[in-house]
């Protein structure tokens, strides 16, 4: 608790993470551009709560996936239940798993303009130069997949001269990583960039039945390509390609709640994705420019697990109070997603009137094949959606230092659902979102703002026929977000400070629920049916603060703090394990925290550079306990993690040793309750947990030219 008190005291804000270099550290006053915004504004010009994590921080933290750095952003969480933390939550809003049901994301994910929403496993960090986390609804900017916010990942751009970077990392648990980047010009008008990575690890689980330690292994390859072409001074064309090949194991849950499993059929978390985007910027007129972005994603996903977490003849090896069972559940998905975004943007300065108008189209097909031991035949499902939207934003100066920003988006969505059980649905809906912000610029360049924004998350269909007919479809969720914020620099620009107070009011809250049905007879072993329903309402309020401090030429520090209070309002839950639906007695969720919404989250770090070559990076992060689900009362544990990196740098080389989770904390990244899975205990109801990475010690070497 002393550690936590220190973190809370020092965490008056968080990073645009600072970087250790040979020579002076990064100047805090350097501009940080948020590329996800219509006008690609500087971070200190954006009226909204946002965190920007730079590529140097990703490399310094030896992060091969975004789940290694999300703790740096206040009030941002993630859920595992797979090989990666690929389900994101912002301010307590976001999905935590996906099984049979189609995915409507609450947190949008863009990778170089490619819509990857709902495919969080694709968030590998090869050559990523900037991760932007925009908190609060992005209804004007992104629409139906950004109720809670948006994560925008931007990779490096082609360079004017031939450059390259190569890095290799080795660590405990058989971890080895290679990354390579080459970039340069082809001609005066054409440039290229190619990046490749291969990340492998045995993972952090031991399988006692098979006698191996790699059933939760990582095997990830990423290839990124970019071409930048400027055929005319008024025309730019950028082409981006992405290929991702993931063949990870998944053996995450143990009957004993340890890192030792008994599975005879270890699971997998596989993905093969081919995606690309084309972006055109045309200076069509002195008064405005035209931007067009076309993207397409073709993702083949396969996720399967040993449902019994044990082996055949388990009860011959152990004393059991009930017969054992054996089953495997496998989900094979094809996700095809095409988007087109066309907009016109006025060419005006920051303090002048400006406007944006645009049109958006999205066509997505999600096909599922479920192969499950207890299904007489495979379950098949097709879910096609089309989204069409028009939007606009107007920036109006009201006085010398005051501006009004107003944005509005209207979106129409059609869906077609059909499955092998004979179910057919064709929902359609009209949705709208927007923002209204009042900005005040101080004489010293600081920004004060008041913001009201409205976001929405589209409704959908539950695939499971066991779900009651009146709950097969669920409604659109809407939210109003109110925010007061400040962004400023202090002490002769040696301190960057960003802070925001917010209140969010949600209606028709979409929440994950489960049915537990016996496989045979009247008692467990059971099969679990996840489905989506609408709670009446929920509210949340909190504080987000981020700071960077350049204390001297040789020392920089950052800190962050997120405080969150997020509760259901008037929600009578018949799916809760303590409810009695047969007698019409629900579980009253009024006032209970929403899932994956810790009350506090903090990060603190410092970079010490005691010569032109030697440096140390010391970091700590903390998170409060939180509920894993709205169906049961199982919670995570509060925790604090510590990380250390010691390095030696020259203009071309960076050699370092590092350690994550120095105190070897067991961090629970996913939790289940309300059922039993252990025949030794007669399937008594108890909680089960998946754990994050333990202490990992490694070394890295990188070379740039």
Helices and strands as residue ranges (DSSP letters): H 2-10, G 43-45, E 50-54, H 55-60, G 66-68, G 70-72, E 76-79, E 87-90, E 107-111, E 114-115, G 120-122, E 128-135, G 143-145, E 149-155, E 163-171, E 175-185, E 190-201, E 206-207, E 218-232, E 235-250, E 260-261, E 267-282, E 288-306, H 314-317, E 328-346, E 354-372, E 379-399, E 402-419, E 424-425, E 428-441, E 447-457, E 460-461, G 469-471, E 473-474, E 477-490, E 495-518, E 526-552, E 555-569, E 572-573, G 581-583, E 587-588, E 600-609, E 614-623, E 639-649, E 653-660, E 668-675, G 679-681, E 686-691, E 696-704
